[in-house]
Amino acid sequence: MTKTISPQTRSVDARSVAALHVEPLHGEALAKAADAAVRAIPPAFPLTATVAVNPFLGQSGERLEMAAARLARISGVRLALPRSHYAERIARGEITDADLLAALSAETAVRDLDPAIDLAALTAALAHEPAPVEALPTIAELCAHATGKDWPGLVADRIGVFAAGFFDEGQALWAASRRGGLYTAWRAFASHDLTPEIIGLSGFGAHVAATPEAPVDAIARAAMTLGLGADPGTYFHQLLLGLGGTAQFARQLQFTADVGGGSDTTALELLAIRLVFEEALFLKHQPLVGSDWQRVRTSHTAPLAPDAEMIIDAVLQAAAERATQRVLGETLATPAPRPALPQGTSERPMVQAAFCIDVRSEVFRRALESLDPAIRTLGFAGFFGLGAQHRGFASDCAEHRLPVLLKPSVFSCSAVDGPEDKSAEADRQARFGARAIRAWGRFKLAAVSSFAFVEAMGPVYAGKLLRDGFGFSAHGSKDPARPRLAPQPDVSARVAMARSVLKAMSLTTGFARYVLIAGHGASVTNNPFASALQCGACGGHAGDVNARLLTGLLNDPAVRAALRQEGPQIPADTVFIPALHDTTTDEVTLFDADLTTPIDAADRKRLRRWLAEAGCLARAERALRLHGARAESLAARSRDWSQVRPELGLAGCRAFIAAPRARTVGRSLSGQAFLHDYDWRSDTGFKTLELILTAPVVVASWISLQYFGSAIAPALFGAGNKLLHNVVGGIGVAEGNGGNLRAGLPWQSVHDGETFIHEPLRLTVVVEAPTEAITDILARHPAVRALFDNGWLSLVTLDDEGRMASRYRGNLAWSGGRENAAKSSAAA
């Protein structure tokens, strides 16, 4: 028999709640609802290896306006820029009536648009801002309103304090116990935590002690207490979303486990913890909030539907993206022939430089190609097809230098050159030194020694403080040890790896004398988000390891001999050179010491001069976008420990282009496009195209949508103000001295204090390939197809002349893009 709770209860009645009975079918339905709520939360990776994440990952199966309705209900966030932003762009002629009409037409094609929403209605809507949206209140918020006490603040503080210790990755001196998992550890913590009772939640410790030992049972019991039945609607999602970066970090543990073929319940356990707080507050204040909660509960289960304002916002957003696509199409269609080689010069290029597809590489590639017709550049994902799990020299942990969507396929380590015993001894001594440094750091922070340390040793650090404060400190040197595959695959496996990578790079013929494989990284100081500026395709690390591994593979005599027999044919004099492009300073480091084949001294000098000159050109262009920066000051900005904006990262990204370099060479894309070399004519079976659409495009979409979310909804998906950040456990930052972790990008990454440095636009994917091949790939990859079908990405194709030819309009259907573009231009 089910026991009910008296409406007169004024304290947490643990015994009454413990007697509640949960029907098995209800428990199963609630478990599914809880899992769905967990998967609606985007993952957030730790600061040591931050990678961009699509904050709408859990909403990829619905369109923007539906996601807007959902987030308005549970967070009170309006998922749109102010209308004044679009009005200003229209006034400047950047968005035309043709763009607005095209957006309206596209929206009408995918659903029945209200006939009242036409061009006149859009124009009228620009004159006013919609009313603010209000989230449904949680029980904690209802109780706060009824009692005047900050119960939401208490919940955020106590969960935040516990989670900081539980998830800590080495910052804390005394790590919290992780035995039994998150929920078990929290029960032990919360049953003795007096803070809630001091604030006024009497009996909370006993209530926690009486909760079921299994988190799924605790969820089911709380749902019964709150009268949710078997359908919580959007309520579970709201509770997790309200925990900010803490829930997202927990979701990341599950996401990572899923990729590795395992499982993890940490995020589910966090939901159970949050529900226990709701349950306790409801039991304490049920007479005050019971009737209000009934109305809120009903609203959570009501069907979601965007209102007219949300639909107008979605159309305006689509119009802004159409305008950007129109300009991109004009840029690609404009002839931009390469300078002719001097008479008598061989057509074979002297240098081919392969860079990451990262938008920051576009500026440097264009600058480098402008210096000499003998230079060619390529674009490929910066892990260069080698998904490596790497252990660096003197390191105790392995790093995943590959996209987070993939599992490692090779294993590598760094070791000094020389005899094996000498290398092992050098590694051992370096490890001892690193551990001594860590022990010294922990001593400085320890409770029994920190004040004495500052008193006695503080003056010694005066010089360092001055150097850092004035930006005179030097960056740490790159790892001098050469990475190696360990264990070394046999020759046939190495040949297969080399052939696969070269084919994916569309580099199977026309090899230059020197082929530069340039990963990228970023030199910054005193920046918790430093890893976010590194290579996302390398898991938030620099791309030097992958570049050096690939060049070692391609320079391997045994591999080259086999390729001469089986193809592709690499000339005997071609040398692959590893390099690292620093996107903060635009300096390029050559790891030519890795090479066993010496480079001609004159050629080395010329190559270094070209790279230096390209760096000067790239810095001059980038400085124009960095507020208050000069080209000559960019290196100093990277060393300045007070600099909140050492570089722009991927701000401004808006397009992904997979086509031969001939389609983009000589055309300025202003560091706003991911450039992936691809020639469909040499892609037998379209396997490379499938790889591009399912891996690099998805990673680029995560980057684009992270910037989109951080700019359009900074309170929900942004990391806040860098000036207020405190690092918590190495896993994230808090804005101030407590509360929820913040996830996403800091405001300084999308705004310069006066205007946006990143206009929130969803990514446009441009591919030169037959539509039939693309359709076939999308049909076999529903998760990727959903991104395009629901408008989170746009997809257009190029014809043989580099003009936009077809536009994907969802449901595996296409429309003639060239005809539409002609109509758009005529209307404009």
N, C-alpha and C positions, 0 to 999 in steps of 0.2 A: 504493500500500500504506500502511495506517495505521500510524504509529509509536507505540509505547506508551512510557510513562514508567516508569523503573525505580523500584521501591518503596524502593530504597536512596538515592534522591536526597535530599540534605540542603541544597541551595541551589537557587535558582530557575534552572532549566535552560531558558534562552530558546531555544536552538537546537532542542532536542527538541520543545518546544511548537510552534515555528514550522512544524515538519514535519507536524503533524497535518492530516488531510484531513477536511473536512466534506462529507457527502453532501448534494446539492442539496435533496432532499426534507426531510431533517432541518433544513437551514438555513431552509427556508420555514416549517416547523412552529414552529421556535424563534422566527422573526420574528413570527409570529402570537401566540405565547405572550408574547413580550416586549411587544408592543403591548397585549395584554390586561392585562398587569401594570401598564403605564403608566396605562391608563385606569381601573384600580382605585384609583388614588391621587387624592385630591381636590385641586383647585387651591387655591393660596394667593396672594392678590393683594398687591402691595407696600404698605408702610405709608402711602405718599402717597395711596392710594385704596383702602383696605381695605374689602372688602365681605364679608358673611357668606357662607360656603360650607358646603354640606351635606357633612360629613366622610364620610358613607356614600354619596356620589354613585356610587361604583363598585360598591356593593352594593345599589342600588335594585331590582335584579331578583331579590333573595332576601329572605326574611323576617328579622326581628330575631334569632331564635335561630340561624339559619344564619350570619348575619354574626358572631354571637357565637362560634360554633364556628370560623369562619375566623380571626378576630382572636385567639382564644385560642391557636390553633396557631402563628401567625406572630409574635405580639407578647407573649403571656403576660398579656393584659389580660382581666379578667372584665367583660363588658359589662353590668353591673347595679349598682344601689345595694346597700348592705348590707341583709340581710333585716330587720335591726332597724328600718330606716326604714319599711318596710311594716307591721311589727308595731306600731310606735307610731301610725301612722295608723289602723290597725284598732282599736287600744285607745281612740283618741279618737273613734271612731265615724265617721271621715271615709271609710273604706272599709268597706262593708257586705258581709255574706254574699251579698247579691243582686249586688253588683258582682263579686265573685269568681266566682259562678256564671255570670254573663253573659260574663265573660272566658273561662271554661272552655268554655262553649258555642260562643263565636266561634272559639276555637282548634280545637275539635273539628270545626267546620264546614269549615275550610280544609284540614285534614289529619287523619289517623287518630291521635288522641291516645291515649297509653297509658291504658287504663282504670284503672290504678293511680293515676294523677294525678287525684284528685278533691278535693272540698272538705276532707276530712280530711287528705289528703296535703299540701295547701297549708298548712293550719293547723300541721301537724307540722313542715313545712319552716321555718316562721318561728322555730322554737326554736334553730336552729343556722345557722352560716355555712358555705357550701360550702368545700371545700379550695381553696387557691390554684391557679390554672392555670399551667402551665409551657409556654413557647414552645419550639418546636424550635430547637436551637442552629444558628447559622451556622457556617461553617468558621472564621471569625475567633474565634468563641466556643469552639469545640472546641480550637483551637490555644492559646487563652489558658488553658483548663483544663489542657491537657497540659504547657504550658511555664511557667505562672505569670506570663507577660507580658501586658500589657493591649493585645492586638492590636485589639479593637473600638474602644478609645479612640484608638489610632493611626489607624485608618481614618477615624473620625469627624473627628479633628483635621485630617488632611491633606486630606480632601475638603472639609471646612468652610473651611479657610484658602484653598484654591484657589477655591472657589465664591464666597466673600465678595468676592474681587477680580474675578472674572469677571462676576458679576451686579451689581456695584456700580452705583448710580444717582446718583453724584455725591458720595458721602461721602469716598471715597478720593482722595488727592492724585495718585496715579499709578495710573491704571486699567490693569487687565490687558488683554492683547491678546485680542480676540475673533475674530481672523482664523481662518477655517476652522471655526468652531463650537466647542462645549464640549469635545468629545472630542479634537479636534486640539490645542486650546490646552492641555488637561490633559497630553497626551503630551509636549509641549514642556516643561511645568512639571515633571512627575513624573520624567522621565528625568534631570533634573539635581537633583532634591530628595534631599538626603542624609539627611534625618531617618529614613526607614524603615531605611536601612542602618545608621545609628548605633544604632538601637534593636535591630537584630539580623536584619533581613530582607535579608541579603546578596544582591547581584545584582539588586536590585529595579529600579534604573535601567536596566540592560541588558534586563531582562525587559520593561519598558514600551516601550523603544525597538524591541523586536522584535515588539510587538503589531501586528496588522493595522491598516492606516490607516483602514479603514471600521469604524464602531462595530458594525454588524450582523455583520461578520466576526469582530470581537473577542468578541461575545456567543456566536457559534456555536463559536469555538475554545475559549473557557472552558468551555462546556457539554460539549464533547467531553472536555476535560481532566478535568472533574469527573464524567464518566460519567453525565451526565443523559439522554443519548439525545435524543429529540425531545420529551420531555414533562417540563418542570421542575416541574409541579404548582404548588404555592403558593410555591415558592422565590423566583422572580423578584419576586413581590409582596412577600415578606418583606424582601428586600434593599432595595427602594425605600422601603417603609414605614419601615424602620429609619433612613433618612436624614432623617426628619422634615420640617421646613419647607423644607429645601433641595430635596427631591424634589417637594414640593408647589408650590414656586415654579416649578420647571422644568415641571411639569404645567400650571401656569397659562399659560405661554407657548404651549403646544400648544392649550389650551382657547381662548385668545384668538384664536389663528390659525384654529382651526376655525370660530369664530363669524364671523370675517371672510372665510371662504371660502378660507383659505390652509392651510398646513401647517407643522409645526415638529417637530423631532426631538430637542430638547434633553433631554427626560426620558429618551428612549431612550438617548441618549449617556451620561447619568448612570448608567443601569443598566450600560452597558458598563464604565464606570470602576469601579463597585463590584465587578463580576465580575472585573476584572483583579486587584484586591486579593485576592479569594477564591482565584483561580487561583494567584497567587504564594505565598500562605500554604499552600495545599494542597501545592504542589510542595515547599515547604521542609519541611513537617512531615507528609508523607504516611505515613511509617512509624508515627507516633504517633496519627494521627486517621483513617486510612483505613477501618478496620472500623467505627468509630463513624459516620463519614460515610455509609457504605453503608446503615446502618439509618435515618439521618435522611433520606437521599434517598428511600428507600422510603416513609417516612411522609409526605413531601410529596406524593406521588402517590396516597395512599390517599383514598378517598371521604370527603367532609366530612359529618358528622352531629352534630347537637347531642346532648349527653347529657341525662339526666333533670334535672339541676340547671339547665341552661340553659333547658330548657322551662319549668320552674317559675318561673325568673326572668322569662321572657317573659310568662307568665300573670299574675304579680304586677304587672308593668309595665302590662299591659293593664287590670287591675282598677283600678289607680290612675287611669288615664285614663278608664275608665268612671265612676268616682266624680266626677271633675271634670266630665264631660259631663252627669251627672245634675244637679249643682248649677247648671251653666250653663243647662240646660233649664228648671229651676225659676225661675231669674232671668228668663229671657226670657218665660216664661208668666205671670209676676206682673204684673198691671195696673199701669201707671205713666203715667197721663194727663198730658198737658202742661197747665200753668196756662193758664186762659182769658185771652184778650186783654181788656183793660179795655173797658167798654162804649163804643161809639162809635169804637173804633179799627179801622182797616182790617185786613182779613185778610192783606193783603200784608205780608210781613216787611220790616223796615227793613234787616236785614243777613242775608246768607247767607255763611258763612265756610267755605271749602273747605280742609280740612287733609289732610295725608298720612294714609294708613291706618295708619301707625306706631302701636304700642300706646301710646306716650307721648302721642300726640295725644288719645287717648280721655279722659284725665283733664282736659286743657284744654278739650276740646269740651264735656264735661259741665258743667264749671264755667262756661263762657261761656253756655251755654243756660240755666243756672239763674238768670241775672241778670235776664232780661227775656223775655217771650213773643214779642217782636218779633225775636228772634234765632234763626236756624236754622244748623245746621252740616251739612257734607257730608264724605264721606271718599272719597279717590281716591289712587291711587299718586302719590307725591310728585314724579315727573318730569312730571306733568300731561300725559302723552301726547305730549310733545315730546322725542324722543330726540336731544338736541343734542350735537354736538361743539363745544365752546366754547373760545375763546381769550380769556382775561381781559385787562383793561387792563394794559399794560406786561409782558405775559407772553410768553415765548418758546415755550411748549408748549401743546398743545390738551388739554382735559380732556373725557372722555366722561361727560356728565351724563345717564346713562340706565342702566337695568339691564344688567348684564354679559351677560345672555342675548340682548341685542338689538344690532343695528348702528345707528349714527347715521342719522337720517332728515333732520335739518336741521343747518345749520352757523350758528354765531353768534359774535359777538365783542363786546367792550365798548369803547366809545369815549366820550370826554367830549363833552358837548353843545357845539354851536357850529359855526362854519364848518369845512369839511372840512380845510383846511390847518392851522387851529388845533388840531383834534383830532389830526391826524397828528403835529404838532410836540410836543404834550403827551405823546403815546404814546412818541415817540422819546426825549424827555428822561427820562421815567420809566424806560424800558428802560436808559438809560445809568446812571441812579442805582442801579437794581437790580443791574446788573452790577458796579458799583463796590462795593456792599455784599457781593456774593458774593466778589469778589476780596479784599476786606479780611478776610472770614471765612477764606478759604483761607490768606492770609498768617499769620493767627493760629495756624493748625494746622500750618503747614509745619515740617518737621524742622529747617530752618536758622534759623527765627525764633520758634518757639513759646516756648522758654524765655526768650529775650530779651524777647518781647512781655509775658509774664506779669511779668517782673522790672520792666519799665519802666511798663507800663500797668495792671497789676493794681489798684493803689489807686483808679484812676479808676472801676472797676466796683463799688466798695464800696456806693455808693448804690443801684445797680440790684440788687445781691445782697440788700440789706436790704429793698427794696421787694418783690422777688419772694418773699423768705423769709417776709415778714409778710402776703403776699397783697394788697399795695396797688397792684400793677401793673395797668394797664388792658389790655383786650383790643384787638387790632388792629381798626381800623375796617372796616366793610363796604365793598366795592368801590363807590365813588361813581358810577362810570361805568355808564350804562344799557346793558344788553345789547341787541343787535339781530341780527335774522336777516341773515346775509351769505353768499351773495347773497340779496337779498330775493326770495322767490317772487312770481309774478304773482298778481293778485287772485283768480283762480279757484282757484289752489292754496291761497292763504291761507284762502279761504272753506271749502274742503273740509277743511282742517286744523281750523278752528274748529268746524265742524259735527260732525266726528268726535269731538273732545274733549268737547264738550257732551253728545253722545249717550252717550258712554262714562261720563260723570259722572252720567247720569240727570238732567241739568239742561237740560230743553228747554221747561219751562213754569214759571210762578210765580216769575219772577225778582224778587229784592228790589231795593230802591233802590240798595243797595251790595252788591257781591259781592266778598268778600275771598278772594284766592287766596294761601294761606299755605304756603310751603315750610317746611322746618325744617332747623336746623343745631344745633351744640353748641359753646359756648365753653368751652374747656379749655386748661390751660397745662402745658407740660413733660410731655406725654403721648404716647408713641410710637403709641398706639392711638387718637389723636384722630379720625382719619378713620372709625374703626369706629363712632363715635357720631354721625356725620353721616347723611345720608339714603342708605340702601342703594339705593333706586330711582334715585338720582342718581349711582350709581357711587362712593359714598364721599365725595361732596362735599355741601355745603349746597344746599338747594333754592331759593335766592333767584333764581338765573339763570332757571330754568325757570318760576318764578312770574312773574317780570317779563316774560319772553318771551310767556307766554300772555296776560297782561293787555294787553300791547301789541297783540297780535293781536286780542283781543276788543273793545278800545276803538278799533280802526282804523275810521275813518268809512267807508272803501270796503267793508270786510268787513261792517260793520253794515248798510249800505245793501243789500248783496246778500242778507244773511240775512233782511231784512224782506220781500224778494220770495220767497225760497225756503224760509225757515224754518231753524231755530226762530226764533220771533218774540221778540226782545229789546226790552223797552220802551226808548223813546228816552232816558229819564232814568236808566237803569241804568248805573252806573259800576263797572268792575272795578278793584279796588285790589290791587297786589302787596304781599306782606308776608313776613316771615321769623319763625318761631317758634323761639326759642332753648330747646331742651329741657333745658338745664342750669339756666337762670335763670327759665324760663317768662316771659320778656319777649318782646314782639312788636314788631318794627320795621316801620313802614309806609314803603314807598317811594312816598309820594304825590307826590314831586317828579317822578316819571316821567309823571304825568298831564297831559294837555293840557286836560282838563275839570276846573275847580276844584271841590273839595268844599265844601259849605256849612260855614261856620266852626262853627256850633252842632253840626252832625252830626259833624264831625271831633272836636270836643271830647268828645261823648258816646261815640263809637266808641273813642277812646283811653282814656276812663274805664272802659268795659266791659272792654277788653283788660287794663288794669291790675288791675281787681278780679278778673277770672278768673285772672290770674297769681298773685295772693295766695292764692286758694282752691286752685289747683293746687299751689303750693309747700307749703301746709300739709298737703295730702294726701300728697305725695311724701316730705316730711320724716319721716313716720311709718315709712316703709320703709327710709330711709337711716340706718344704725346711727350713733347719736350726733349726728345732724344736727338743726338747728332751721330752721324756714321762713325766718327772717331771715338765716340764714347760707349759704343755697344759692348766692347770687351770689359770696360770698367764697370758697366752696369751688372755684368754677370758676376763680378767679384764683390759687389756692394751688398753687404749683409742687411741693409735697410731697404733694398729695392723690392717693391711689391710687384713690379712688372718688368722682369729682366728681358722678356721677349713676349711675343703675342701668342706663342703656341700655335694652335690650329684655328685661332679665331679668324672668321671670314670664310671658312670652308663651306662650299655650296655646290660643288659638282665633282663627279667621279667620271673620268673618261678612259675607256678601254679601247684603244685604237692604235694604229701605227703612229710613231712619233711624227711622221710627215703631216698628220692632220693638225698638230698643235705647234710644231716647231716655228719659231719666229713670231709667234703670237703671244702677247702678254695676257696672262690669266691672273695676274696680280696676286699670286700666292693663294688662290682660292679654289684650286682644283687638284684632286688626287689624279695623278697621271700614271696609268698602267699600260705599258706597251703590249699590244696584242694584234696579231695578224690572223684573221679567221681562215685565210686561204691555206695556211700551213698547219691548221689545227684539225688533224684527222679525228673524226668522231666527236669533235667539239668538247673534248675532255678538259682542255685548258680553259675554255669559256665557262664550263661548269664549275671549275675550281674558282675562277674569278668571281662569278656571281654568288657562290655559296660561302666564300671565305673573305677575300679582301673587300668586296662590296658590303658585306654584313658588318665587318669591323669598321669600315668608313661610316656606315649608317649609325653605328653606336657613337662614334666620335661626333658626327653631325648632330645627332639628337641629344647628346649630352650638352653640347653648347646651346642647342635650341631650348632645352628645358631649363638650363641655368640662366638663360637670358629672359625667357618668357614667363617663368615662374620661379624666380630666385628664392622666394621664401620657402618653397617646397623642395626644389631640386638643386638649389645652389648651396655653396659652402659658406656664404656670408662674407663678412669683411675680414681680410687677412690681418688687419691691424689688431683685431680682437681675438685671434686664434690662439688656442692652447692645445698642444699635442696631447692626445689621450692614448696611452698604452701602445703607441706606435701604429695604431690601427686607424686613427682618424683625428679630427679636430673638434673641439667645442668652441663655440663663439662666446667668450667670457670664461667664467670660472666654474661652469657646470652646465647641467641640462643635457639635452640630446646631442649626440654627435651630428655633425653636418656632413652631408655627402654631396658630390657634384663639384662644380667649379666655383672658386671664389669670385666675388663680384668684379674684382680687378681683372679677371681673365676675359670678361665680356664687355666691360665698360671702362672708359678712361677718366671718369669723373665729370665729363661734359656730355658725352654721347656714346652710343654703342660702338664698340670696336668689332662686335660680331652681331650682324643682323640675323635674328632667328629665322632661318629658312630651312625647310626640309631638303635633303640632298637630291640633286638631279643626277641620275646615272645615264651616261651617254655611251653607247656601245656600237662599234662598227661590226656588225654580224647580221646574218639573215634572221628575220623575225621568227621563222619556223624553228630555228635552232634554239633561240631564247625561249620560245613558248614550250618546247619540249622539256627544257631544263626546269622551268618554273612548274610545270605539271608534275615533275618528279620530286620537287622540293617544296612542300606546302608551307613550311615556315617562312621560306624566302618569298614565296609567292604572296603570302599574307601581307608582307611589308609593302609590296607594290599594289596589291588589290585594295588595301585600305588607306592608301595615300601617304604612308610614312616615307615612301620614296617615290620619285617620278622616274620613268624609264623612256628614253627615246633612242632611236637608232640613227646612224649616219649612213649616207649612201657612198658610192665610190668617188664622189667629188667632195666629200667632207661636209655635206649639207644635211641638216636634220631631215629625216625621211619619214619615220613612223613614230607614233606615240602609243605607248601601252595604256589602255583605258580600263584594264581590269578584266577579270574573268577570262583570261587567256585570249583577249580580243585586242585588236590594234586599230588605230585610225591613221589616215594619211597625214603625216605631220607637215610635209612640204606644202600641201594645199592649204592647210590651216595657217601655216606661217605666212603664206602669200596673202591670205585674207586679212590676217592680223596686221601685216605691214600696210596693206591698202587702207584699212580702217584707221590706222594710226595717222 
